[in-house]
């Protein structure tokens, strides 16, 4: 009886942690979906963009879905253990097993994805730069979108201020003025000299860093959750078997 009570407490703790992890991943997914949106929208304006780039937009939604499933799992596990409901315990075990397999596959994909991101964005650099040099300062929607993105992420152009050389905005100002976000705050004019010495990073360098940092966080959280899920599956089956063996 004491052992059984201990298992129920452990089951409650495991699933409480899974529930909290679900909230964390859900929040991270919302952040990725919202904050990466403006950067990815810039790519939609560039012609002949590889289709793989737009698949990045799905990362946030996958995380939201995973977080929601973990919330359901945590609820089923806690209620199943407390009430000793065989249906809940078996449903919990089945869902956790499926999620565990998906997480293992997802962890491998994320580790590979870290190496692919740099290569992918380097391959589209010339196309984005040509779009900036052709339309920044002439196309109002495109200019506003770039300005909003640069202000939000504190970045400059695709890789740096040189992306704006020869653009309508740059040409209009005598070839020596760049967007204010390409220089350190407080300067009245962002000249080529100030832009060079400010060394503001490009927006897509920032995006790569965000994606890489998030992939490490997600992989680490997934590994921790996987360990908890294995323990929770074992405990749920022990409780389930004990319930089955109860005399009628």
PECORGI-V496138 format. One record per pair of residues at least 24 apart in sequence whose C-alpha atoms are under 10 Angstrom apart, sorted by sequence separation. I is the first residue (numbers start at 1). J is the second residue. If there is no record, write none. Layout:
I | J
I | J
This chain:
32 | 56
33 | 57
36 | 60
156 | 180
157 | 181
32 | 57
33 | 58
35 | 60
70 | 95
132 | 157
156 | 181
157 | 182
32 | 58
33 | 59
34 | 60
69 | 95
70 | 96
73 | 99
132 | 158
143 | 169
155 | 181
156 | 182
32 | 59
33 | 60
69 | 96
137 | 164
154 | 181
155 | 182
156 | 183
165 | 192
32 | 60
33 | 61
129 | 157
136 | 164
153 | 181
154 | 182
155 | 183
29 | 58
30 | 59
31 | 60
32 | 61
33 | 62
70 | 99
128 | 157
129 | 158
133 | 162
135 | 164
138 | 167
139 | 168
150 | 179
151 | 180
152 | 181
154 | 183
29 | 59
30 | 60
33 | 63
69 | 99
128 | 158
129 | 159
133 | 163
134 | 164
136 | 166
137 | 167
138 | 168
150 | 180
151 | 181
154 | 184
162 | 192
29 | 60
30 | 61
32 | 63
33 | 64
132 | 163
133 | 164
136 | 167
137 | 168
138 | 169
150 | 181
151 | 182
154 | 185
161 | 192
28 | 60
29 | 61
30 | 62
31 | 63
32 | 64
126 | 158
131 | 163
132 | 164
133 | 165
134 | 166
135 | 167
136 | 168
137 | 169
147 | 179
149 | 181
150 | 182
27 | 60
29 | 62
30 | 63
31 | 64
66 | 99
125 | 158
129 | 162
130 | 163
131 | 164
132 | 165
133 | 166
134 | 167
135 | 168
136 | 169
137 | 170
146 | 179
147 | 180
148 | 181
162 | 195
26 | 60
29 | 63
30 | 64
125 | 159
129 | 163
130 | 164
132 | 166
133 | 167
134 | 168
135 | 169
136 | 170
137 | 171
138 | 172
147 | 181
161 | 195
162 | 196
25 | 60
26 | 61
28 | 63
29 | 64
128 | 163
129 | 164
132 | 167
133 | 168
134 | 169
137 | 172
160 | 195
161 | 196
26 | 62
27 | 63
28 | 64
29 | 65
66 | 102
129 | 165
130 | 166
131 | 167
132 | 168
133 | 169
160 | 196
25 | 62
26 | 63
27 | 64
29 | 66
66 | 103
121 | 158
122 | 159
126 | 163
130 | 167
132 | 169
133 | 170
161 | 198
25 | 63
26 | 64
29 | 67
125 | 163
129 | 167
133 | 171
161 | 199
24 | 63
25 | 64
26 | 65
28 | 67
156 | 195
160 | 199
161 | 200
163 | 202
24 | 64
25 | 65
26 | 66
27 | 67
160 | 200
161 | 201
162 | 202
22 | 63
23 | 64
25 | 66
26 | 67
159 | 200
160 | 201
161 | 202
22 | 64
25 | 67
26 | 68
137 | 179
159 | 201
160 | 202
22 | 65
23 | 66
24 | 67
25 | 68
26 | 69
156 | 199
157 | 200
158 | 201
159 | 202
160 | 203
22 | 66
23 | 67
26 | 70
155 | 199
156 | 200
157 | 201
158 | 202
159 | 203
160 | 204
22 | 67
23 | 68
25 | 70
26 | 71
155 | 200
156 | 201
157 | 202
158 | 203
159 | 204
160 | 205
21 | 67
22 | 68
25 | 71
154 | 200
155 | 201
156 | 202
157 | 203
158 | 204
159 | 205
20 | 67
22 | 69
23 | 70
154 | 201
155 | 202
156 | 203
157 | 204
158 | 205
159 | 206
19 | 67
22 | 70
23 | 71
153 | 201
154 | 202
155 | 203
156 | 204
157 | 205
158 | 206
18 | 67
19 | 68
21 | 70
22 | 71
153 | 202
154 | 203
155 | 204
156 | 205
158 | 207
19 | 69
20 | 70
21 | 71
22 | 72
153 | 203
155 | 205
156 | 206
19 | 70
20 | 71
22 | 73
150 | 201
152 | 203
153 | 204
155 | 206
18 | 70
19 | 71
22 | 74
150 | 202
151 | 203
154 | 206
155 | 207
17 | 70
18 | 71
19 | 72
21 | 74
150 | 203
153 | 206
17 | 71
18 | 72
19 | 73
20 | 74
149 | 203
153 | 207
15 | 70
16 | 71
18 | 73
19 | 74
15 | 71
18 | 74
19 | 75
15 | 72
16 | 73
17 | 74
18 | 75
146 | 203
15 | 73
16 | 74
19 | 77
15 | 74
16 | 75
18 | 77
19 | 78
14 | 74
15 | 75
13 | 74
15 | 76
16 | 77
56 | 117
12 | 74
15 | 77
16 | 78
11 | 74
12 | 75
14 | 77
15 | 78
13 | 77
14 | 78
15 | 79
53 | 117
12 | 77
13 | 78
11 | 77
12 | 78
15 | 81
11 | 78
12 | 79
53 | 120
10 | 78
11 | 79
12 | 80
52 | 120
53 | 121
8 | 77
9 | 78
11 | 80
12 | 81
8 | 78
11 | 81
12 | 82
50 | 120
10 | 81
11 | 82
50 | 121
53 | 124
8 | 80
9 | 81
8 | 81
9 | 82
50 | 123
7 | 81
8 | 82
49 | 123
50 | 124
8 | 83
49 | 124
5 | 81
8 | 84
48 | 124
5 | 82
46 | 124
49 | 127
48 | 127
49 | 128
125 | 204
47 | 127
43 | 124
46 | 127
47 | 128
46 | 128
122 | 204
45 | 128
46 | 129
121 | 204
122 | 205
43 | 127
46 | 130
47 | 131
121 | 205
43 | 128
46 | 131
42 | 128
45 | 131
46 | 132
118 | 204
121 | 207
118 | 205
121 | 208
43 | 131
120 | 208
42 | 131
117 | 207
118 | 208
117 | 208
118 | 209
117 | 209
114 | 208
117 | 211
118 | 212
114 | 209
117 | 212
45 | 142
114 | 211
115 | 212
113 | 211
114 | 212
113 | 212
114 | 213
42 | 142
114 | 214
41 | 142
42 | 143
110 | 211
111 | 212
114 | 215
110 | 212
113 | 215
114 | 216
42 | 145
112 | 215
41 | 145
42 | 146
110 | 214
111 | 215
41 | 146
110 | 215
111 | 216
39 | 145
109 | 215
110 | 216
38 | 145
39 | 146
42 | 149
38 | 146
41 | 149
107 | 215
110 | 218
111 | 219
39 | 148
107 | 216
110 | 219
38 | 148
39 | 149
109 | 219
38 | 149
39 | 150
107 | 218
108 | 219
37 | 149
38 | 150
106 | 218
107 | 219
36 | 149
106 | 219
107 | 220
35 | 149
38 | 152
39 | 153
107 | 221
104 | 219
107 | 222
103 | 219
106 | 222
107 | 223
35 | 152
35 | 153
104 | 222
103 | 222
104 | 223
103 | 223
100 | 222
103 | 225
104 | 226
100 | 223
103 | 226
100 | 225
101 | 226
100 | 226
99 | 226
100 | 227
97 | 226
100 | 229
96 | 226
99 | 229
100 | 230
97 | 229
96 | 229
97 | 230
96 | 230
93 | 229
96 | 232
97 | 233
93 | 230
96 | 233
95 | 233
93 | 232
94 | 233
92 | 232
93 | 233
92 | 233
93 | 234
93 | 235
90 | 233
93 | 236
89 | 233
92 | 236
93 | 237
92 | 237
89 | 235
90 | 236
89 | 236
90 | 237
93 | 240
88 | 236
89 | 237
86 | 236
89 | 239
90 | 240
86 | 237
89 | 240
59 | 211
84 | 236
88 | 240
86 | 239
87 | 240
81 | 235
85 | 239
86 | 240
56 | 211
63 | 218
70 | 225
77 | 232
81 | 236
84 | 239
85 | 240
86 | 241
73 | 229
77 | 233
80 | 236
84 | 240
86 | 242
86 | 243
74 | 232
81 | 239
84 | 242
85 | 243
86 | 244
77 | 236
80 | 239
81 | 240
84 | 243
80 | 240
84 | 244
39 | 203
40 | 204
39 | 204
40 | 207
39 | 207
36 | 207
35 | 207
36 | 210
35 | 210
36 | 211
32 | 210
32 | 211
32 | 214
29 | 214
28 | 214
28 | 217
28 | 218
25 | 217
25 | 218
25 | 221
24 | 221
25 | 222
21 | 221
21 | 222
21 | 224
22 | 225
21 | 225
18 | 224
18 | 225
17 | 225
18 | 226
15 | 225
18 | 228
14 | 225
17 | 228
18 | 229
17 | 229
14 | 227
15 | 228
14 | 228
15 | 229
18 | 232
13 | 228
14 | 229
14 | 230
11 | 228
14 | 231
15 | 232
14 | 232
13 | 232
14 | 233
11 | 231
12 | 232
10 | 231
11 | 232
14 | 235
10 | 232
11 | 233
11 | 234
11 | 235
7 | 232
10 | 235
11 | 236
10 | 236
8 | 235
7 | 235
8 | 236
11 | 239
7 | 236
8 | 238
4 | 235
7 | 238
8 | 239
7 | 239
4 | 238
5 | 239
4 | 239
4 | 242
